[in-house]
Amino acid sequence: MTLKKTAAIVTLMSGCTLTTLNVGQADAMTLMDLFRRNRAPETFQTMPETAPAPAQEQPARRSASSSPAPRVVGPKYYTYKAEAPRRIETDRLVDPVVTGSLRPELVSTGDTTLLSDARPYMPSVTAYAAPEVAKTIEAYYAGTDALIWIDANGVNDRARAAMAVLANAGSIGLDPQDYAVALPMETPDATDMAAREKALVSFEIRLSAAVLTYVQDTVRGRIDPNAISGYHDFKRKDVNLAGKMRVIAASHDVAAFLATQTPANAEFTALRDELKRLEASADGQPRIEIPEGTLLKPGISDPGLPAVIAAIKAKGSDTLRAEHAVALGAYQGSEAYTPDLVALVEGFQKENGLKPDGVVGRASIRILSGGDSNADKIAKLRIAMEQARWLPADLGSRYVFINQPAFTASYHDDGVEQFNMRVVVGSKTNQTYFFEDEIQTVEFNPYWGVPQSIIINEMLPKLRSDPGYLDRLGYQVEVGGRPVSSYDVDWYGSTKSVSVRQPPSDDNALGELKILFPNAHAIYMHDTPSKSFFKKDMRALSHGCVRLADPRRMAAAVLGTTVDDVARQIAGGRNKGVSVPSRIPVYVAYFTAWPDKDGRVAYFDDVYDRDMYMNRAFDATRQVRRIEG
């Protein structure tokens, strides 16, 4: 293969797809689906070397100036709009025929059941809640004579226990102010029974609303992920609020019941414990400020070097300092980055899980300067706890977890992490989505179906000036399912019926295999011939799919076989798909704080700025919920 051809192919081998929006003239579609329509992976065969001529006449070529090349753009981030509360219609609970009230003589001692034969008069009060919560409260109080939080003596012990849980909502990543309910004030005139009734009923309704809101929030989260951006794709959890309300009303230990609503998996527990630890402690060592723009490379001088060496002295291990004692002892603050100091930096990088190349860039500086402050970590933990609620409360016994900010994928079996590997994820302009799915198939010696985003954004400008470009690269082109030469396609027309794929080969963009979990975003895990990317610390470099550093090991794990068997399947050279014995959950996740296999929480850079959008969603939710009655 010529160097020119190799270079051309490498420029295209950077991932999967973009969601096709605002495509303009070229009508976009997901080509992965087009290639697979009515075909199993085994049916992919190499097309004839000589493609038949298209049925229609070759269209006249148009000049480049007659039709500007369209662009495919990815999903957008939205201005978050929190769900607005509505007034709880207590007026509907008023029966004008009934003359009973909440007077103490109508309430049995030690019970919340009213003795009136008819439903009691419910004074009209002003209280707000999210629509689902409001509807549940209206239905409950319209269908029962039982009050939950008040009795003959006013506010009961059950109410105080619930309020204590709500006040501690911050410990599980929620905002206590979202559930704050003031105790009813005693009226100065004890004979003003109407005022007392109204205050108690208002408290009853407001506390019920607060408790149900808390339950809903801790089960599914305050934030609707799909309202943040088009990169978020989750079916929001259903919470049976009516059932929860009945359980709360019957419970003799409301606090215990509310505690069971919070996720109890090991990952959430580790986040919660880390939050407790950080909130109880002050920041540790002061941050060492390394000058902005510092980029140390072996053999050069840089004014940031003294700060880098000072940080290594403060943060390096005893073993590292002992191994490089001579270099550290001799250093007098010079800006010259000498070989002995390069070796010191490489040692520090290695013990901190970075590429030990002696180049001090963004990743190294983040660790050297102390990483996130306590406040930064707490903010990341609260976001992580919110996002963890979008996932199942139990991730499963066997699953794959991809954490994009960590650039890692881990395989779990029997609830234990079996291995963890480096991955490459989408670049900031071609972001990987945040969603969950199920692994179904491993495809060996795969074809690469070129996504419309790459055809339009990267290939089309070249094809308009050089229509035979794809033929020379060995790609296969179809129009309406018919094989054609790329030269015979009108690249100024719609690409809706045009499909392009790269046959299996040593330089195929997907490498030896891919692991499929069919989804609307055409994202999957795969091999890659670009192995050097795994040596980088910042690995947001693809078009959206997830490239695996050790794809054979992951394929063997999900298929329940051996790496040797996977190697034999690949060596056969035939394109084929093998179904996994049982579908395996895969979480294509985005957490800037997440525990490792030992339960220690690690923190990562926000590569897509998604934490910023989460904080904006928190602010929007906070503002909407501060409606005062």
WOKAZI-V58210 format. One record per residue. RES is the residue in three letters. PHI is phi in whole degrees, -180 to 180 (999 if undefined). D_LAST is the distance of its C-alpha to the last C-alpha in Angstrom with 1 decimal. Layout:
# WOKAZI-V58210
res=RES phi=PHI d_last=D_LAST
res=RES phi=PHI d_last=D_LAST
This chain:
# WOKAZI-V58210
res=MET phi=999 d_last=74.4
res=THR phi=-73 d_last=74.5
res=LEU phi=-62 d_last=72.4
res=LYS phi=-63 d_last=71.0
res=LYS phi=-67 d_last=69.9
res=THR phi=-59 d_last=68.4
res=ALA phi=-63 d_last=66.4
res=ALA phi=-65 d_last=65.1
res=ILE phi=-69 d_last=64.0
res=VAL phi=-60 d_last=62.3
res=THR phi=-64 d_last=60.1
res=LEU phi=-98 d_last=58.7
res=MET phi=-93 d_last=58.3
res=SER phi=-118 d_last=54.8
res=GLY phi=135 d_last=52.7
res=CYS phi=-110 d_last=51.0
res=THR phi=-160 d_last=48.8
res=LEU phi=-119 d_last=46.0
res=THR phi=-63 d_last=43.6
res=THR phi=-93 d_last=45.2
res=LEU phi=-127 d_last=43.0
res=ASN phi=50 d_last=44.2
res=VAL phi=-76 d_last=47.7
res=GLY phi=75 d_last=49.1
res=GLN phi=-66 d_last=52.7
res=ALA phi=-85 d_last=53.2
res=ASP phi=-77 d_last=51.2
res=ALA phi=-87 d_last=49.8
res=MET phi=-156 d_last=49.7
res=THR phi=-86 d_last=49.9
res=LEU phi=-73 d_last=53.5
res=MET phi=-58 d_last=53.3
res=ASP phi=-70 d_last=52.5
res=LEU phi=-61 d_last=55.2
res=PHE phi=-65 d_last=57.8
res=ARG phi=-93 d_last=56.8
res=ARG phi=-61 d_last=56.6
res=ASN phi=62 d_last=58.9
res=ARG phi=-137 d_last=60.5
res=ALA phi=-85 d_last=60.3
res=PRO phi=-55 d_last=60.9
res=GLU phi=-63 d_last=64.5
res=THR phi=-83 d_last=65.4
res=PHE phi=-68 d_last=65.1
res=GLN phi=-127 d_last=68.6
res=THR phi=-63 d_last=70.1
res=MET phi=-73 d_last=70.6
res=PRO phi=-57 d_last=74.2
res=GLU phi=-61 d_last=75.5
res=THR phi=-105 d_last=76.4
res=ALA phi=-78 d_last=73.5
res=PRO phi=-66 d_last=74.4
res=ALA phi=-69 d_last=74.1
res=PRO phi=-67 d_last=71.0
res=ALA phi=-66 d_last=71.6
res=GLN phi=-89 d_last=70.6
res=GLU phi=-67 d_last=72.5
res=GLN phi=-65 d_last=71.3
res=PRO phi=-68 d_last=69.0
res=ALA phi=-66 d_last=70.1
res=ARG phi=-72 d_last=68.9
res=ARG phi=-108 d_last=66.5
res=SER phi=-77 d_last=66.4
res=ALA phi=-62 d_last=63.6
res=SER phi=-76 d_last=62.6
res=SER phi=-80 d_last=62.1
res=SER phi=-153 d_last=59.0
res=PRO phi=-65 d_last=56.8
res=ALA phi=-65 d_last=55.9
res=PRO phi=-75 d_last=52.4
res=ARG phi=-134 d_last=49.9
res=VAL phi=-103 d_last=47.7
res=VAL phi=-115 d_last=44.5
res=GLY phi=-85 d_last=42.2
res=PRO phi=-60 d_last=38.5
res=LYS phi=-114 d_last=35.8
res=TYR phi=-92 d_last=32.8
res=TYR phi=-105 d_last=29.6
res=THR phi=-79 d_last=26.7
res=TYR phi=-66 d_last=24.2
res=LYS phi=-117 d_last=21.3
res=ALA phi=-73 d_last=18.7
res=GLU phi=-67 d_last=17.3
res=ALA phi=-78 d_last=14.1
res=PRO phi=-68 d_last=11.3
res=ARG phi=-127 d_last=10.8
res=ARG phi=-71 d_last=8.8
res=ILE phi=-77 d_last=10.5
res=GLU phi=-82 d_last=12.7
res=THR phi=-71 d_last=13.0
res=ASP phi=-59 d_last=14.8
res=ARG phi=-68 d_last=17.7
res=LEU phi=-91 d_last=18.3
res=VAL phi=-86 d_last=19.2
res=ASP phi=-108 d_last=22.9
res=PRO phi=-62 d_last=23.9
res=VAL phi=-79 d_last=27.4
res=VAL phi=-78 d_last=26.3
res=THR phi=-110 d_last=26.2
res=GLY phi=-66 d_last=25.6
res=SER phi=-150 d_last=22.6
res=LEU phi=-96 d_last=21.5
res=ARG phi=-62 d_last=24.0
res=PRO phi=-53 d_last=25.9
res=GLU phi=-69 d_last=29.1
res=LEU phi=-96 d_last=27.7
res=VAL phi=-117 d_last=27.0
res=SER phi=-71 d_last=30.0
res=THR phi=-65 d_last=30.7
res=GLY phi=75 d_last=30.0
res=ASP phi=-134 d_last=28.6
res=THR phi=-106 d_last=25.3
res=THR phi=-89 d_last=27.1
res=LEU phi=-75 d_last=26.6
res=LEU phi=-85 d_last=29.9
res=SER phi=-62 d_last=29.2
res=ASP phi=-66 d_last=31.4
res=ALA phi=-95 d_last=28.7
res=ARG phi=-64 d_last=25.2
res=PRO phi=-72 d_last=23.0
res=TYR phi=-70 d_last=20.6
res=MET phi=-107 d_last=17.1
res=PRO phi=-58 d_last=14.8
res=SER phi=-71 d_last=12.1
res=VAL phi=-129 d_last=8.6
res=THR phi=-108 d_last=5.3
res=ALA phi=-149 d_last=5.6
res=TYR phi=-125 d_last=7.1
res=ALA phi=-161 d_last=10.7
res=ALA phi=-58 d_last=13.9
res=PRO phi=-51 d_last=15.8
res=GLU phi=-65 d_last=18.4
res=VAL phi=-68 d_last=16.1
res=ALA phi=-60 d_last=14.0
res=LYS phi=-62 d_last=17.5
res=THR phi=-64 d_last=18.9
res=ILE phi=-66 d_last=16.4
res=GLU phi=-60 d_last=16.9
res=ALA phi=-67 d_last=20.6
res=TYR phi=-65 d_last=20.8
res=TYR phi=-75 d_last=19.3
res=ALA phi=-78 d_last=21.1
res=GLY phi=-114 d_last=24.3
res=THR phi=-147 d_last=24.5
res=ASP phi=-97 d_last=24.5
res=ALA phi=-92 d_last=23.9
res=LEU phi=-97 d_last=20.9
res=ILE phi=-102 d_last=20.9
res=TRP phi=-107 d_last=19.2
res=ILE phi=-133 d_last=20.0
res=ASP phi=-144 d_last=23.2
res=ALA phi=-60 d_last=25.1
res=ASN phi=-98 d_last=24.6
res=GLY phi=104 d_last=20.9
res=VAL phi=-69 d_last=19.8
res=ASN phi=-97 d_last=22.8
res=ASP phi=-66 d_last=24.8
res=ARG phi=-61 d_last=23.7
res=ALA phi=-64 d_last=20.1
res=ARG phi=-66 d_last=21.4
res=ALA phi=-66 d_last=23.7
res=ALA phi=-64 d_last=21.0
res=MET phi=-65 d_last=18.9
res=ALA phi=-66 d_last=22.2
res=VAL phi=-65 d_last=22.7
res=LEU phi=-63 d_last=19.3
res=ALA phi=-66 d_last=20.0
res=ASN phi=-99 d_last=23.3
res=ALA phi=-61 d_last=22.2
res=GLY phi=-61 d_last=23.8
res=SER phi=-70 d_last=27.1
res=ILE phi=-116 d_last=27.0
res=GLY phi=84 d_last=25.9
res=LEU phi=-102 d_last=22.2
res=ASP phi=-105 d_last=19.4
res=PRO phi=-56 d_last=18.0
res=GLN phi=-67 d_last=14.9
res=ASP phi=-69 d_last=14.0
res=TYR phi=-126 d_last=14.0
res=ALA phi=-75 d_last=12.9
res=VAL phi=-132 d_last=11.4
res=ALA phi=-79 d_last=11.9
res=LEU phi=-66 d_last=14.4
res=PRO phi=-67 d_last=13.7
res=MET phi=-81 d_last=15.4
res=GLU phi=-71 d_last=18.5
res=THR phi=-73 d_last=18.7
res=PRO phi=-59 d_last=21.7
res=ASP phi=-103 d_last=23.2
res=ALA phi=-63 d_last=23.9
res=THR phi=-82 d_last=24.9
res=ASP phi=-81 d_last=21.5
res=MET phi=-66 d_last=21.1
res=ALA phi=-63 d_last=18.5
res=ALA phi=-66 d_last=16.0
res=ARG phi=-65 d_last=17.1
res=GLU phi=-58 d_last=16.8
res=LYS phi=-64 d_last=13.2
res=ALA phi=-64 d_last=12.4
res=LEU phi=-69 d_last=14.6
res=VAL phi=-66 d_last=13.5
res=SER phi=-59 d_last=9.8
res=PHE phi=-63 d_last=11.6
res=GLU phi=-56 d_last=14.0
res=ILE phi=-68 d_last=11.8
res=ARG phi=-64 d_last=9.8
res=LEU phi=-70 d_last=13.3
res=SER phi=-60 d_last=14.9
res=ALA phi=-64 d_last=12.8
res=ALA phi=-66 d_last=13.5
res=VAL phi=-65 d_last=17.2
res=LEU phi=-66 d_last=17.8
res=THR phi=-63 d_last=16.5
res=TYR phi=-61 d_last=18.8
res=VAL phi=-61 d_last=21.6
res=GLN phi=-62 d_last=21.4
res=ASP phi=-67 d_last=21.3
res=THR phi=-77 d_last=24.2
res=VAL phi=-81 d_last=26.3
res=ARG phi=-118 d_last=26.1
res=GLY phi=96 d_last=24.3
res=ARG phi=-76 d_last=21.2
res=ILE phi=-99 d_last=23.3
res=ASP phi=-83 d_last=25.0
res=PRO phi=-59 d_last=28.5
res=ASN phi=-71 d_last=29.7
res=ALA phi=-91 d_last=27.1
res=ILE phi=-86 d_last=28.7
res=SER phi=-163 d_last=32.2
res=GLY phi=-74 d_last=35.0
res=TYR phi=-84 d_last=36.6
res=HIS phi=-97 d_last=34.1
res=ASP phi=-143 d_last=35.0
res=PHE phi=-138 d_last=33.2
res=LYS phi=-85 d_last=32.3
res=ARG phi=-68 d_last=28.8
res=LYS phi=-65 d_last=28.9
res=ASP phi=-88 d_last=27.8
res=VAL phi=-120 d_last=25.7
res=ASN phi=-78 d_last=26.1
res=LEU phi=-67 d_last=22.7
res=ALA phi=-63 d_last=23.7
res=GLY phi=-65 d_last=26.7
res=LYS phi=-61 d_last=24.8
res=MET phi=-63 d_last=22.4
res=ARG phi=-66 d_last=25.6
res=VAL phi=-65 d_last=27.2
res=ILE phi=-61 d_last=24.4
res=ALA phi=-64 d_last=24.4
res=ALA phi=-94 d_last=28.1
res=SER phi=-75 d_last=28.5
res=HIS phi=-95 d_last=29.9
res=ASP phi=-142 d_last=29.2
res=VAL phi=-62 d_last=25.8
res=ALA phi=-61 d_last=26.3
res=ALA phi=-65 d_last=29.6
res=PHE phi=-64 d_last=28.2
res=LEU phi=-62 d_last=25.5
res=ALA phi=-64 d_last=28.3
res=THR phi=-74 d_last=30.3
res=GLN phi=-81 d_last=27.7
res=THR phi=-78 d_last=28.5
res=PRO phi=-52 d_last=31.6
res=ALA phi=-119 d_last=34.7
res=ASN phi=-71 d_last=37.4
res=ALA phi=-61 d_last=39.6
res=GLU phi=-68 d_last=38.3
res=PHE phi=-66 d_last=34.6
res=THR phi=-62 d_last=35.8
res=ALA phi=-65 d_last=37.9
res=LEU phi=-64 d_last=35.0
res=ARG phi=-63 d_last=32.8
res=ASP phi=-66 d_last=35.7
res=GLU phi=-67 d_last=36.5
res=LEU phi=-62 d_last=32.9
res=LYS phi=-61 d_last=33.2
res=ARG phi=-64 d_last=36.6
res=LEU phi=-69 d_last=35.6
res=GLU phi=-69 d_last=32.5
res=ALA phi=-90 d_last=34.9
res=SER phi=-123 d_last=37.6
res=ALA phi=-89 d_last=38.1
res=ASP phi=-57 d_last=39.8
res=GLY phi=-79 d_last=43.4
res=GLN phi=-62 d_last=46.2
res=PRO phi=-63 d_last=45.4
res=ARG phi=-68 d_last=45.4
res=ILE phi=-95 d_last=48.8
res=GLU phi=-83 d_last=48.3
res=ILE phi=-99 d_last=50.7
res=PRO phi=-52 d_last=51.3
res=GLU phi=-59 d_last=49.5
res=GLY phi=89 d_last=51.9
res=THR phi=-64 d_last=54.1
res=LEU phi=-146 d_last=56.1
res=LEU phi=-85 d_last=59.0
res=LYS phi=-132 d_last=61.9
res=PRO phi=-52 d_last=65.1
res=GLY phi=89 d_last=67.8
res=ILE phi=-116 d_last=65.7
res=SER phi=-110 d_last=64.4
res=ASP phi=-153 d_last=60.8
res=PRO phi=-65 d_last=59.2
res=GLY phi=-83 d_last=56.5
res=LEU phi=-59 d_last=59.0
res=PRO phi=-56 d_last=59.0
res=ALA phi=-68 d_last=55.2
res=VAL phi=-63 d_last=55.8
res=ILE phi=-66 d_last=58.5
res=ALA phi=-63 d_last=56.5
res=ALA phi=-67 d_last=53.6
res=ILE phi=-66 d_last=56.2
res=LYS phi=-60 d_last=57.6
res=ALA phi=-81 d_last=54.2
res=LYS phi=-113 d_last=52.9
res=GLY phi=-70 d_last=56.0
res=SER phi=-72 d_last=57.2
res=ASP phi=-60 d_last=60.1
res=THR phi=-63 d_last=62.3
res=LEU phi=-63 d_last=61.6
res=ARG phi=-64 d_last=62.4
res=ALA phi=-69 d_last=65.5
res=GLU phi=-66 d_last=66.8
res=HIS phi=-117 d_last=66.3
res=ALA phi=-61 d_last=67.2
res=VAL phi=-64 d_last=70.1
res=ALA phi=-65 d_last=68.0
res=LEU phi=-68 d_last=65.2
res=GLY phi=-69 d_last=67.7
res=ALA phi=-86 d_last=69.5
res=TYR phi=-71 d_last=66.6
res=GLN phi=-119 d_last=66.5
res=GLY phi=94 d_last=63.6
res=SER phi=-68 d_last=65.5
res=GLU phi=-92 d_last=63.8
res=ALA phi=-81 d_last=66.4
res=TYR phi=-90 d_last=65.1
res=THR phi=-86 d_last=68.3
res=PRO phi=-56 d_last=69.2
res=ASP phi=-67 d_last=68.6
res=LEU phi=-76 d_last=65.0
res=VAL phi=-61 d_last=64.5
res=ALA phi=-63 d_last=65.5
res=LEU phi=-62 d_last=63.0
res=VAL phi=-63 d_last=60.1
res=GLU phi=-60 d_last=61.2
res=GLY phi=-63 d_last=61.2
res=PHE phi=-65 d_last=57.6
res=GLN phi=-61 d_last=56.5
res=LYS phi=-63 d_last=58.1
res=GLU phi=-76 d_last=56.5
res=ASN phi=-111 d_last=53.1
res=GLY phi=75 d_last=53.5
res=LEU phi=-101 d_last=54.2
res=LYS phi=-66 d_last=57.2
res=PRO phi=-81 d_last=59.9
res=ASP phi=-110 d_last=61.3
res=GLY phi=77 d_last=61.1
res=VAL phi=-90 d_last=58.9
res=VAL phi=-97 d_last=55.9
res=GLY phi=-121 d_last=53.1
res=ARG phi=-59 d_last=49.4
res=ALA phi=-66 d_last=49.3
res=SER phi=-67 d_last=51.7
res=ILE phi=-64 d_last=50.0
res=ARG phi=-59 d_last=46.6
res=ILE phi=-75 d_last=48.2
res=LEU phi=-64 d_last=50.4
res=SER phi=-85 d_last=47.6
res=GLY phi=104 d_last=45.7
res=GLY phi=66 d_last=43.5
res=ASP phi=-73 d_last=39.8
res=SER phi=-71 d_last=38.4
res=ASN phi=-57 d_last=36.4
res=ALA phi=-64 d_last=33.2
res=ASP phi=-64 d_last=34.4
res=LYS phi=-65 d_last=35.3
res=ILE phi=-62 d_last=31.9
res=ALA phi=-63 d_last=30.3
res=LYS phi=-66 d_last=32.8
res=LEU phi=-64 d_last=32.2
res=ARG phi=-64 d_last=28.5
res=ILE phi=-67 d_last=29.3
res=ALA phi=-62 d_last=32.1
res=MET phi=-67 d_last=30.0
res=GLU phi=-65 d_last=27.5
res=GLN phi=-68 d_last=30.5
res=ALA phi=-62 d_last=32.3
res=ARG phi=-72 d_last=29.6
res=TRP phi=-74 d_last=30.7
res=LEU phi=-86 d_last=34.1
res=PRO phi=-58 d_last=35.2
res=ALA phi=-60 d_last=34.5
res=ASP phi=-120 d_last=38.3
res=LEU phi=-69 d_last=40.2
res=GLY phi=111 d_last=43.3
res=SER phi=-78 d_last=46.6
res=ARG phi=-131 d_last=48.3
res=TYR phi=-164 d_last=46.6
res=VAL phi=-114 d_last=47.0
res=PHE phi=-123 d_last=44.3
res=ILE phi=-107 d_last=44.5
res=ASN phi=-111 d_last=42.5
res=GLN phi=-62 d_last=42.8
res=PRO phi=-63 d_last=42.1
res=ALA phi=-85 d_last=44.6
res=PHE phi=56 d_last=47.1
res=THR phi=-137 d_last=48.0
res=ALA phi=-131 d_last=48.4
res=SER phi=-125 d_last=48.8
res=TYR phi=-109 d_last=50.2
res=HIS phi=-118 d_last=49.1
res=ASP phi=-141 d_last=51.0
res=ASP phi=56 d_last=50.5
res=GLY phi=74 d_last=47.3
res=VAL phi=-124 d_last=49.3
res=GLU phi=-66 d_last=49.7
res=GLN phi=-91 d_last=53.3
res=PHE phi=-163 d_last=53.6
res=ASN phi=-140 d_last=51.8
res=MET phi=-138 d_last=53.1
res=ARG phi=-72 d_last=52.4
res=VAL phi=-136 d_last=51.1
res=VAL phi=-111 d_last=50.7
res=VAL phi=-118 d_last=47.5
res=GLY phi=-64 d_last=46.5
res=SER phi=-71 d_last=46.7
res=LYS phi=-64 d_last=43.7
res=THR phi=-88 d_last=44.6
res=ASN phi=-134 d_last=45.3
res=GLN phi=-69 d_last=42.6
res=THR phi=-77 d_last=42.8
res=TYR phi=-74 d_last=39.9
res=PHE phi=-115 d_last=37.5
res=PHE phi=-164 d_last=37.9
res=GLU phi=-130 d_last=39.6
res=ASP phi=-158 d_last=42.6
res=GLU phi=-132 d_last=45.8
res=ILE phi=-73 d_last=49.2
res=GLN phi=-120 d_last=51.8
res=THR phi=-144 d_last=54.9
res=VAL phi=-113 d_last=57.1
res=GLU phi=-110 d_last=59.3
res=PHE phi=-95 d_last=62.5
res=ASN phi=47 d_last=64.3
res=PRO phi=-78 d_last=61.5
res=TYR phi=-78 d_last=61.6
res=TRP phi=-106 d_last=59.1
res=GLY phi=-81 d_last=57.4
res=VAL phi=-69 d_last=56.6
res=PRO phi=-65 d_last=53.0
res=GLN phi=-58 d_last=52.4
res=SER phi=-60 d_last=50.7
res=ILE phi=-77 d_last=53.9
res=ILE phi=-56 d_last=56.2
res=ILE phi=-78 d_last=54.3
res=ASN phi=-77 d_last=53.3
res=GLU phi=-114 d_last=56.4
res=MET phi=-87 d_last=59.2
res=LEU phi=-58 d_last=59.0
res=PRO phi=-57 d_last=60.0
res=LYS phi=-69 d_last=63.0
res=LEU phi=-67 d_last=63.9
res=ARG phi=-69 d_last=64.0
res=SER phi=-98 d_last=66.8
res=ASP phi=-143 d_last=68.3
res=PRO phi=-61 d_last=67.9
res=GLY phi=-87 d_last=70.1
res=TYR phi=-54 d_last=67.9
res=LEU phi=-70 d_last=66.5
res=ASP phi=-59 d_last=70.0
res=ARG phi=-67 d_last=71.4
res=LEU phi=-81 d_last=68.6
res=GLY phi=87 d_last=69.3
res=TYR phi=-79 d_last=66.0
res=GLN phi=-107 d_last=66.1
res=VAL phi=-120 d_last=64.7
res=GLU phi=-129 d_last=64.0
res=VAL phi=-123 d_last=63.1
res=GLY phi=60 d_last=61.9
res=GLY phi=86 d_last=63.2
res=ARG phi=-102 d_last=66.7
res=PRO phi=-64 d_last=68.2
res=VAL phi=-141 d_last=69.1
res=SER phi=-76 d_last=70.2
res=SER phi=-62 d_last=67.5
res=TYR phi=-68 d_last=69.9
res=ASP phi=-89 d_last=69.7
res=VAL phi=-91 d_last=65.9
res=ASP phi=-81 d_last=64.5
res=TRP phi=-78 d_last=62.1
res=TYR phi=-99 d_last=60.9
res=GLY phi=-96 d_last=59.7
res=SER phi=-69 d_last=56.8
res=THR phi=-98 d_last=56.7
res=LYS phi=-58 d_last=54.9
res=SER phi=-97 d_last=58.0
res=VAL phi=-96 d_last=59.4
res=SER phi=-123 d_last=59.2
res=VAL phi=-132 d_last=60.7
res=ARG phi=-144 d_last=61.4
res=GLN phi=-105 d_last=63.3
res=PRO phi=-66 d_last=65.7
res=PRO phi=-57 d_last=66.0
res=SER phi=-171 d_last=67.9
res=ASP phi=-65 d_last=68.1
res=ASP phi=-106 d_last=66.0
res=ASN phi=-59 d_last=63.4
res=ALA phi=-59 d_last=59.9
res=LEU phi=-97 d_last=58.7
res=GLY phi=68 d_last=61.6
res=GLU phi=-84 d_last=62.9
res=LEU phi=-162 d_last=59.9
res=LYS phi=-139 d_last=56.3
res=ILE phi=-118 d_last=53.8
res=LEU phi=-103 d_last=51.7
res=PHE phi=-136 d_last=48.3
res=PRO phi=-49 d_last=47.9
res=ASN phi=-149 d_last=44.6
res=ALA phi=-69 d_last=43.4
res=HIS phi=-102 d_last=43.9
res=ALA phi=54 d_last=47.6
res=ILE phi=-105 d_last=47.2
res=TYR phi=-155 d_last=49.6
res=MET phi=-95 d_last=51.4
res=HIS phi=-159 d_last=55.0
res=ASP phi=-76 d_last=58.0
res=THR phi=-157 d_last=59.0
res=PRO phi=-79 d_last=62.3
res=SER phi=-90 d_last=60.5
res=LYS phi=-70 d_last=60.7
res=SER phi=-64 d_last=60.5
res=PHE phi=-63 d_last=56.8
res=PHE phi=-72 d_last=56.2
res=LYS phi=-82 d_last=57.7
res=LYS phi=-80 d_last=55.0
res=ASP phi=-79 d_last=52.0
res=MET phi=-97 d_last=49.6
res=ARG phi=-122 d_last=50.1
res=ALA phi=-90 d_last=47.6
res=LEU phi=-135 d_last=50.6
res=SER phi=-98 d_last=50.7
res=HIS phi=-89 d_last=49.5
res=GLY phi=135 d_last=46.9
res=CYS phi=-76 d_last=48.9
res=VAL phi=-110 d_last=49.4
res=ARG phi=-90 d_last=53.0
res=LEU phi=-103 d_last=54.3
res=ALA phi=-70 d_last=56.6
res=ASP phi=-133 d_last=58.3
res=PRO phi=-65 d_last=57.8
res=ARG phi=-65 d_last=60.6
res=ARG phi=-67 d_last=59.0
res=MET phi=-66 d_last=55.7
res=ALA phi=-63 d_last=57.5
res=ALA phi=-62 d_last=59.6
res=ALA phi=-66 d_last=56.5
res=VAL phi=-74 d_last=54.6
res=LEU phi=-86 d_last=57.8
res=GLY phi=70 d_last=58.8
res=THR phi=-129 d_last=62.2
res=THR phi=-107 d_last=64.0
res=VAL phi=-64 d_last=64.2
res=ASP phi=-63 d_last=67.9
res=ASP phi=-65 d_last=67.1
res=VAL phi=-60 d_last=64.7
res=ALA phi=-62 d_last=67.4
res=ARG phi=-66 d_last=69.9
res=GLN phi=-62 d_last=67.5
res=ILE phi=-69 d_last=67.2
res=ALA phi=-63 d_last=70.9
res=GLY phi=-62 d_last=71.6
res=GLY phi=78 d_last=70.5
res=ARG phi=-93 d_last=69.1
res=ASN phi=-74 d_last=65.6
res=LYS phi=-157 d_last=64.0
res=GLY phi=-109 d_last=60.7
res=VAL phi=-123 d_last=60.3
res=SER phi=-74 d_last=57.4
res=VAL phi=-71 d_last=55.8
res=PRO phi=-58 d_last=56.5
res=SER phi=-147 d_last=52.9
res=ARG phi=-63 d_last=49.9
res=ILE phi=-120 d_last=48.3
res=PRO phi=-60 d_last=44.7
res=VAL phi=-130 d_last=44.5
res=TYR phi=-111 d_last=41.4
res=VAL phi=-92 d_last=41.7
res=ALA phi=-107 d_last=39.1
res=TYR phi=-142 d_last=37.7
res=PHE phi=-131 d_last=36.9
res=THR phi=-86 d_last=37.5
res=ALA phi=-139 d_last=37.4
res=TRP phi=-160 d_last=39.1
res=PRO phi=-75 d_last=41.3
res=ASP phi=-86 d_last=45.0
res=LYS phi=-66 d_last=47.2
res=ASP phi=-96 d_last=47.3
res=GLY phi=87 d_last=43.6
res=ARG phi=-85 d_last=43.7
res=VAL phi=-79 d_last=40.9
res=ALA phi=-109 d_last=42.3
res=TYR phi=-120 d_last=40.6
res=PHE phi=-135 d_last=41.5
res=ASP phi=-68 d_last=41.2
res=ASP phi=-85 d_last=38.5
res=VAL phi=-65 d_last=41.2
res=TYR phi=-109 d_last=39.0
res=ASP phi=62 d_last=36.1
res=ARG phi=-74 d_last=33.8
res=ASP phi=-63 d_last=32.0
res=MET phi=-60 d_last=31.0
res=TYR phi=-70 d_last=29.3
res=MET phi=-65 d_last=27.6
res=ASN phi=-65 d_last=26.2
res=ARG phi=-66 d_last=24.9
res=ALA phi=-66 d_last=23.3
res=PHE phi=-59 d_last=21.7
res=ASP phi=-62 d_last=20.4
res=ALA phi=-64 d_last=19.1
res=THR phi=-66 d_last=17.3
res=ARG phi=-61 d_last=15.8
res=GLN phi=-66 d_last=14.5
res=VAL phi=-67 d_last=13.0
res=ARG phi=-81 d_last=11.2
res=ARG phi=-91 d_last=9.5
res=ILE phi=-79 d_last=6.5
res=GLU phi=-99 d_last=3.8
res=GLY phi=-84 d_last=0.0
